[in-house]
Amino acid sequence: MTDSGNSYATGDAAPRNGAGDSGAADGNGDQLPVADLQATIEALRSQIAEFEDRWRRAAADLDNVRKRTARDAASQRSDERGRVTAALLPIIDNLDLALEHADADPDTIVAGIRAVRDQATDVLAGLGFPRHDDIGERFDPMRHEAIGVVRDPDATPGTIVQVVRPGYGDGDHQLRPASVLVAAGADDGG
């Protein structure tokens, strides 16, 4: 702030107590003429308008990217559902054929059902979820769900002696763990 009460040097926008309106210096060397101040104000207003325009454009671009990403994700989900469904259709077709021949030889029906089951497990494996039967392997709580403990003198304690329900998938991409019976140790109750 100057002695006359003006505060141009500190960045305040308007002069105080009317001094400096004419642009003539009153003995203080830090005052700018009004024309220079008006030019500076106009230059700053122009910069502000340019920055606001850039900001609006950037915000609009970001909004467009969000919308495009959401559309792309929805499209990818729809495409993947279509691929999975298309992979399952032959299984349904084969089950329909098996039902048409339900009065045929039971051994033929059983063989047909096994073939359809194998086809379904091949589809799951192709989608990244292979089947695991794991008999004889060491029990792993990350891949197996123990539903019981049994005494089996021929099995090593802590190994899987029977798979009640197979597991599908690996690691972090596991649809479900295998439900298994585990061989009891010497101290286990089984």
trRosetta pair geometry for C-beta under 8 A, 3 or more apart (Angstrom, degrees):
i j d omega theta_ij theta_ji phi_ij phi_ji
1 5 7.1 -19 -177 -148 107 27
1 6 7.2 164 -156 87 65 36
1 7 4.5 -31 -103 -100 76 90
1 9 7.4 -146 -56 55 16 101
1 10 5.9 -19 -49 -7 62 135
2 5 7.1 -37 75 30 78 21
2 6 4.9 3 38 61 117 84
2 7 7.1 -156 8 -82 75 38
2 8 7.4 9 -17 31 118 85
2 9 6.7 111 -50 7 89 119
2 28 5.1 50 -160 -161 137 162
2 30 6.1 -174 -86 67 117 116
2 31 6.8 -21 -45 -60 164 97
3 28 6.6 -172 34 -84 96 127
4 17 7.6 -141 156 72 77 117
4 19 4.7 -132 150 131 126 171
4 20 7.5 135 104 -38 140 98
4 26 6.3 74 -73 78 154 139
4 28 6.3 -119 -4 -15 116 144
5 15 7.8 83 104 178 85 78
5 16 4.4 -105 146 88 102 113
5 17 4.8 32 95 25 153 121
5 19 6.3 119 60 21 97 131
6 15 4.7 -29 -118 -137 98 90
6 16 6.1 -169 -93 33 41 79
6 19 5.4 -109 -49 85 110 111
6 20 5.2 73 -97 -21 149 141
6 28 7.8 173 49 74 121 156
6 31 6.3 43 94 -103 154 111
7 10 4.7 -44 -180 43 96 109
7 11 7.5 -40 139 50 95 39
7 12 3.9 45 92 24 120 127
7 15 7.8 162 27 -124 64 46
7 16 6.6 51 -4 -7 97 112
8 11 7.9 62 -178 -58 32 17
8 12 7.2 -85 -79 56 28 78
8 15 7.3 -14 -50 -88 95 82
8 20 7.3 179 -35 -154 127 167
8 30 6.9 171 77 133 106 88
8 31 5.8 107 33 -124 146 61
8 32 6.0 -162 172 18 151 93
8 37 7.2 -88 -130 -99 124 125
9 30 4.8 -5 -67 159 126 132
12 16 7.8 9 114 -35 150 99
15 18 6.8 60 109 -153 115 5
15 19 5.6 -136 171 69 130 63
15 20 4.5 -170 -103 54 154 120
15 21 6.9 -134 50 -58 147 68
16 19 7.3 2 77 31 55 95
18 21 6.0 -33 -176 -24 69 123
19 26 6.8 -66 -167 2 113 155
20 23 7.3 57 -180 -79 63 28
20 26 7.6 -99 -76 -4 65 118
20 31 5.5 -140 -116 -159 119 134
20 34 7.3 143 151 -66 81 90
21 34 6.8 31 -169 -73 35 138
22 34 7.4 -147 126 -14 12 127
23 33 3.8 43 -163 -152 106 81
23 34 4.2 -93 -73 7 102 89
23 35 6.4 31 -118 -2 149 83
24 33 7.9 43 -59 -112 26 88
25 28 6.7 -149 -165 58 86 54
25 29 7.1 23 -150 -98 134 41
25 31 6.0 158 -116 64 72 114
26 31 7.4 36 24 22 84 156
28 31 5.4 78 91 -13 104 107
32 36 4.6 -108 171 84 112 125
32 37 5.2 135 98 -56 118 88
32 40 7.7 25 129 -4 162 140
33 36 4.8 92 62 8 81 102
33 37 7.1 -149 97 -5 42 88
34 37 5.5 -56 -148 38 35 113
34 38 6.1 35 155 -20 68 105
35 38 5.8 -53 -146 37 29 110
35 39 6.4 30 153 -19 62 106
36 39 5.7 -54 -148 37 32 112
36 40 6.3 33 152 -19 65 106
37 40 5.6 -55 -148 37 32 111
37 41 6.2 34 153 -21 66 105
38 41 5.5 -50 -144 35 32 113
38 42 6.3 33 155 -18 64 104
39 42 5.7 -53 -147 37 30 110
39 43 6.3 32 152 -20 64 106
40 43 5.6 -53 -147 36 31 112
40 44 6.3 29 154 -17 65 106
41 44 5.8 -57 -149 39 30 109
41 45 6.2 32 152 -20 65 106
42 45 5.6 -51 -144 37 32 113
42 46 6.3 36 153 -22 64 104
43 46 5.6 -53 -151 34 30 114
43 47 6.5 31 150 -18 63 104
44 47 5.5 -51 -148 36 35 112
44 48 6.3 38 152 -21 66 103
45 48 5.5 -51 -146 35 33 113
45 49 6.4 34 154 -19 65 104
46 49 5.7 -53 -149 36 31 111
46 50 6.4 31 151 -19 64 105
47 50 5.6 -54 -148 37 33 112
47 51 6.2 30 154 -17 67 106
48 51 5.8 -56 -146 39 30 109
48 52 6.2 31 154 -19 65 106
49 52 5.7 -52 -145 37 30 112
49 53 6.3 33 154 -21 63 105
50 53 5.7 -54 -150 35 30 113
50 54 6.4 30 152 -18 64 105
51 54 5.6 -51 -146 37 34 112
51 55 6.2 36 153 -21 65 106
52 55 5.6 -53 -146 37 31 113
52 56 6.3 32 155 -19 65 105
53 56 5.8 -53 -147 36 29 110
53 57 6.3 28 154 -17 63 107
54 57 5.8 -58 -148 39 30 111
54 58 6.2 29 154 -19 66 107
55 58 5.7 -55 -146 38 30 110
55 59 6.2 29 154 -18 65 106
56 59 5.7 -54 -145 38 30 111
56 60 6.2 30 154 -18 65 106
57 60 5.7 -54 -146 38 31 110
57 61 6.3 33 153 -21 65 105
58 61 5.6 -50 -145 36 32 113
58 62 6.3 34 153 -20 64 104
59 62 5.7 -52 -148 36 31 112
59 63 6.4 33 152 -19 63 105
60 63 5.6 -53 -148 36 33 113
60 64 6.3 34 152 -19 65 105
61 64 5.6 -55 -149 37 32 112
61 65 6.4 33 152 -21 65 104
62 65 5.6 -51 -148 34 33 112
62 66 6.5 35 152 -20 64 103
63 66 5.7 -51 -150 34 32 113
63 67 6.4 30 153 -16 65 106
64 67 5.7 -55 -146 39 32 110
64 68 6.1 31 155 -18 66 108
65 68 5.7 -55 -142 40 29 110
65 69 6.1 32 157 -21 65 108
66 69 5.8 -56 -147 37 27 111
66 70 6.4 26 155 -18 63 107
67 70 5.8 -55 -148 36 30 110
67 71 6.4 29 153 -17 65 106
68 71 5.7 -54 -148 37 32 111
68 72 6.2 31 154 -19 66 107
69 72 5.7 -54 -144 38 30 111
69 73 6.2 30 156 -19 65 106
70 73 5.9 -53 -145 37 29 110
70 74 6.4 28 156 -17 63 107
71 74 5.8 -58 -149 39 29 109
71 75 6.2 30 153 -19 65 109
72 75 5.6 -56 -147 38 30 113
72 76 6.3 31 155 -19 65 105
73 76 5.7 -53 -146 36 31 111
73 77 6.4 32 154 -19 64 104
74 77 5.8 -52 -148 35 32 111
74 78 6.3 31 154 -18 64 107
75 78 5.7 -56 -148 38 31 111
75 79 6.2 32 154 -19 65 107
76 79 5.6 -52 -144 37 31 112
76 80 6.2 30 157 -18 65 106
77 80 5.8 -56 -146 38 29 109
77 81 6.4 30 155 -19 64 105
78 81 5.8 -52 -147 35 30 111
78 82 6.4 33 152 -20 62 106
79 82 5.6 -57 -153 36 31 114
79 83 6.5 31 151 -20 66 103
80 83 5.6 -50 -146 34 35 111
80 84 6.4 33 155 -16 66 104
81 84 5.9 -55 -147 39 31 109
81 85 6.1 29 156 -17 65 110
82 85 5.8 -57 -143 40 28 110
82 86 6.1 30 157 -20 64 108
83 86 5.8 -55 -146 37 28 111
83 87 6.5 29 153 -21 62 106
84 87 5.7 -56 -152 34 31 112
84 88 6.6 25 152 -16 65 107
84 127 6.5 54 -111 -109 93 138
85 88 5.7 -59 -150 37 34 109
85 89 6.8 53 150 -42 65 94
86 89 5.7 -32 -153 3 36 120
87 90 7.6 -52 -179 23 36 99
87 123 4.7 141 154 -149 112 114
87 126 6.9 -159 -147 84 144 131
87 127 7.0 166 87 -57 167 111
88 91 5.4 -57 -165 35 56 117
88 92 6.4 54 143 -20 81 102
88 120 7.9 38 -127 -122 76 83
88 123 6.5 118 -82 168 58 162
89 92 5.7 -56 -149 36 37 110
89 93 6.3 40 153 -22 69 104
90 93 5.3 -50 -145 36 37 117
90 94 6.3 35 156 -18 67 103
90 119 6.7 -112 112 170 108 137
91 94 5.8 -55 -149 37 31 108
91 95 6.5 32 151 -19 64 104
91 116 6.0 105 -151 -166 76 89
91 119 5.5 176 -95 109 86 116
91 120 5.1 76 -122 -79 142 86
91 123 6.7 -75 -42 -11 128 150
92 95 5.6 -52 -148 36 34 112
92 96 6.5 39 151 -21 64 103
93 96 5.7 -54 -154 34 31 114
93 97 6.6 32 149 -19 64 103
94 97 5.4 -47 -148 34 38 114
94 98 6.5 42 151 -22 65 101
94 112 7.4 -169 173 179 98 93
94 115 7.1 -123 -179 106 142 100
94 116 4.6 179 114 -102 126 102
94 119 6.4 92 25 43 161 159
95 98 5.5 -49 -149 33 35 114
95 99 6.5 36 152 -18 64 103
95 116 5.8 103 -68 -151 73 155
96 99 5.7 -54 -150 36 32 111
96 100 6.6 38 150 -24 64 102
97 100 5.6 -50 -151 30 34 115
97 101 6.7 9 157 2 65 108
97 112 7.4 -132 104 -168 99 134
98 101 6.2 -72 -151 50 31 95
98 102 7.2 70 145 -71 62 71
98 109 6.5 100 -164 -146 95 75
98 112 4.7 164 -106 128 104 130
98 113 6.2 96 -144 -72 154 71
98 116 6.5 -64 -33 -32 141 144
99 102 5.5 -2 -159 -46 42 111
101 104 4.3 -4 171 -9 95 128
101 108 7.2 -80 142 118 130 120
101 109 6.9 -168 110 -90 96 84
101 112 7.2 119 73 -24 129 170
102 109 6.8 62 -131 -112 44 132
104 108 5.0 -64 129 76 121 133
104 109 6.1 153 74 -53 95 91
105 108 4.3 83 72 4 95 109
105 109 7.1 -167 93 -10 50 83
106 109 5.4 -52 -147 35 38 114
106 110 6.3 38 155 -19 69 103
107 110 5.7 -51 -147 36 33 111
107 111 6.3 34 153 -18 64 106
108 111 5.7 -54 -147 38 31 112
108 112 6.3 33 152 -20 64 107
109 112 5.7 -57 -150 36 30 113
109 113 6.4 29 153 -18 65 105
110 113 5.8 -53 -147 36 31 110
110 114 6.4 33 153 -19 64 104
111 114 5.7 -52 -150 35 31 113
111 115 6.5 34 151 -21 63 105
112 115 5.6 -53 -150 34 33 113
112 116 6.5 32 152 -17 65 103
113 116 5.6 -52 -148 36 35 111
113 117 6.3 38 151 -20 66 104
114 117 5.6 -52 -147 37 33 113
114 118 6.3 34 153 -19 66 104
115 118 5.7 -52 -148 36 31 112
115 119 6.4 35 150 -22 63 104
116 119 5.4 -51 -149 34 33 115
116 120 6.5 35 151 -20 65 103
117 120 5.6 -53 -150 35 32 112
117 121 6.5 28 154 -15 66 104
118 121 5.8 -53 -145 39 33 108
118 122 6.3 37 152 -22 64 105
119 122 5.6 -53 -150 34 31 114
119 123 6.7 34 150 -21 63 101
120 123 5.6 -50 -152 31 34 112
120 124 6.6 33 151 -16 65 103
121 124 5.5 -50 -147 38 37 113
121 125 6.2 40 152 -20 66 104
121 130 7.9 53 176 -154 89 52
121 131 4.7 -30 -151 -22 118 136
122 125 5.6 -52 -145 37 32 112
122 126 6.3 35 153 -21 64 106
123 126 5.6 -56 -150 37 30 113
123 127 6.5 24 152 -14 64 107
124 127 5.7 -60 -149 40 32 108
124 129 4.5 -70 174 82 91 100
124 130 7.1 142 114 -98 91 22
124 131 6.7 78 86 -48 132 86
124 168 5.7 -59 167 -152 139 131
124 175 7.8 -66 -159 -8 120 152
125 128 7.8 96 -177 -35 30 7
125 129 6.8 -105 -85 75 31 48
125 130 4.3 48 -116 -99 89 72
125 131 6.8 -64 -63 -2 100 76
128 169 7.2 34 127 -121 74 81
128 173 5.8 -50 142 151 115 146
129 168 4.4 37 163 160 105 101
129 169 4.2 -32 -132 -71 81 78
129 170 8.0 -167 -125 -1 43 68
129 173 6.9 -126 -86 142 77 98
129 174 7.8 117 -132 -136 92 32
129 175 5.1 40 -147 -20 139 119
130 168 7.0 -176 88 -151 25 64
130 169 7.2 134 41 -80 54 19
130 170 6.8 24 40 -35 99 103
131 166 5.1 22 -168 146 97 141
131 167 7.5 140 -158 81 50 44
131 168 5.7 -28 -97 -99 56 78
132 143 6.9 -48 100 174 164 119
132 166 6.0 163 70 -171 49 91
132 167 4.6 -18 56 67 109 93
132 168 7.2 -172 11 -81 83 28
132 178 5.5 -103 92 -48 100 130
133 163 5.0 -139 -161 13 64 162
133 166 5.4 -42 -88 -112 61 113
133 178 7.4 143 -127 -126 20 146
134 137 4.5 -73 -167 33 83 128
134 143 7.4 156 -86 126 157 123
134 144 6.8 -137 109 -83 162 118
134 160 5.2 43 126 54 96 161
134 163 6.1 116 56 -78 84 124
134 167 7.3 20 -6 27 131 112
134 178 5.7 170 28 51 133 167
134 180 6.9 -63 89 -88 121 141
135 160 5.6 -122 -122 108 36 103
135 161 7.0 33 -148 -164 86 18
135 162 7.0 18 -111 -101 104 24
135 163 5.9 -99 -60 -17 85 101
136 155 7.8 -135 -112 -130 59 99
136 159 6.0 -9 -162 171 31 127
136 160 6.6 -41 13 67 21 82
137 140 7.6 -39 135 -8 113 103
137 159 6.5 167 90 -152 21 87
137 160 5.5 9 57 23 71 115
138 158 6.0 5 -147 130 79 100
138 159 5.7 -59 -96 -101 43 72
138 160 7.8 69 132 -10 2 84
139 144 5.5 -109 -153 70 71 148
139 146 6.3 22 -152 -71 137 113
139 158 5.5 -118 21 -179 107 67
139 159 6.7 -164 -25 -118 79 18
139 160 5.9 131 -78 -57 74 81
139 180 7.0 -168 -114 90 94 139
139 182 4.9 5 -70 -115 141 128
140 143 4.5 32 88 32 113 102
140 144 5.5 108 61 9 61 102
141 144 6.5 -71 -101 63 26 77
141 146 7.7 -48 -101 -9 79 102
142 177 7.8 -172 137 -104 29 123
143 167 6.1 147 176 101 78 171
143 174 7.1 -150 -120 -113 66 148
143 177 5.7 151 168 -134 30 94
143 178 6.7 16 146 18 79 96
144 160 6.7 -137 -125 -83 154 126
144 167 6.9 -109 -94 -37 54 143
144 177 5.4 160 -117 174 11 113
144 178 5.1 -32 -115 66 73 89
144 179 7.8 133 -167 -102 70 15
144 180 4.9 -28 -163 16 118 129
144 182 8.0 109 137 -70 142 110
145 177 4.5 120 -26 96 92 123
145 178 6.9 -171 24 87 76 38
145 179 4.9 -31 74 -101 105 62
145 180 6.9 137 68 18 49 75
146 149 7.0 23 177 -62 123 77
146 180 6.1 -45 -104 74 52 83
146 181 7.6 83 -152 -122 72 24
146 182 5.0 -29 -126 -11 116 124
147 164 6.0 -48 44 25 141 150
147 179 5.0 28 -24 -175 128 98
147 180 6.8 148 16 60 86 30
147 181 6.7 -56 65 -76 82 63
148 181 4.7 -20 75 -117 97 87
148 182 7.4 177 94 25 48 70
148 190 7.7 98 163 -122 81 99
149 181 7.2 159 -100 -167 16 72
149 182 5.4 -33 -110 71 70 88
149 183 7.6 19 -160 133 74 10
149 184 4.7 88 162 -80 106 91
149 188 5.5 -109 160 163 147 134
149 189 7.0 92 83 69 131 68
149 190 4.1 -115 119 -78 90 109
150 161 6.0 -102 64 61 119 144
150 162 7.5 35 20 12 145 116
150 181 5.1 23 -3 168 117 121
150 182 7.4 152 24 73 72 36
150 183 6.7 -50 73 -110 73 43
150 184 6.3 -141 89 -17 21 99
150 190 5.1 160 -125 -170 14 133
151 183 7.6 61 -139 -158 23 68
151 184 5.0 -41 -84 40 60 124
151 190 4.7 165 -41 104 74 116
152 155 3.9 34 98 18 121 114
152 161 4.9 152 -12 -112 161 153
152 183 4.8 -84 45 -119 108 100
152 184 7.6 131 14 25 68 76
155 159 5.3 -141 178 68 103 113
155 161 4.9 -71 -70 -87 167 109
155 183 3.7 -148 109 -89 124 148
156 159 4.7 71 69 -10 87 128
156 183 6.4 120 81 74 36 152
157 183 5.3 -132 -115 112 35 101
157 184 6.3 -40 -126 121 93 28
157 185 3.6 75 -162 -92 148 68
157 186 7.0 -72 -64 -16 151 63
157 188 7.2 160 -146 4 117 128
158 182 6.5 -9 -141 -178 26 114
158 183 6.5 -41 21 67 26 90
158 185 6.6 28 -38 -62 85 101
159 182 7.0 156 80 -153 24 73
159 183 5.1 14 55 19 74 121
160 163 6.6 35 166 -65 128 78
160 178 7.8 19 -133 109 152 132
160 180 4.6 -52 -134 -172 110 141
160 181 7.2 105 -158 71 65 49
160 182 6.1 -50 -98 -101 50 64
160 183 7.7 -120 -65 -10 4 85
161 180 8.0 126 42 176 52 95
161 181 5.4 -58 63 98 91 97
161 182 6.9 122 8 -145 89 15
161 183 5.0 107 -40 -60 117 85
162 180 6.7 156 85 -159 52 66
162 181 4.2 17 52 38 99 115
163 166 5.6 43 158 -84 134 65
163 178 5.5 -49 -141 -178 106 122
163 179 7.4 105 -168 75 61 55
163 180 5.4 -35 -107 -102 57 84
164 179 4.5 -59 68 106 105 102
164 180 6.5 -173 10 -95 85 25
164 181 6.6 93 -37 -27 104 89
165 176 7.9 -39 128 120 116 130
165 178 6.6 -180 92 -157 61 55
165 179 4.0 39 41 33 99 112
166 178 5.4 -33 -157 -116 35 99
167 174 6.8 -19 176 -160 112 108
167 175 7.8 161 -176 63 65 80
167 176 5.9 -140 -136 100 70 66
167 177 4.9 -34 -110 -172 127 30
167 178 3.3 -83 -21 -45 100 74
167 179 7.9 145 -60 -9 83 50
168 174 7.1 136 90 -161 52 61
168 175 4.2 -10 85 43 107 120
168 176 6.0 42 36 41 87 77
169 173 4.9 -138 -166 120 113 68
169 174 3.7 167 95 -119 121 39
169 175 4.7 144 -18 -2 127 71
169 176 7.5 110 24 25 114 40
170 173 6.0 16 62 65 62 92
170 174 6.5 -170 38 -75 6 81
171 174 6.8 -175 71 -37 27 96
174 177 6.5 31 161 -69 137 62
184 188 3.7 -146 -160 84 93 127
184 189 7.1 -120 -139 65 139 30
184 190 3.5 -136 -53 12 144 135
185 188 4.6 103 44 -11 71 107
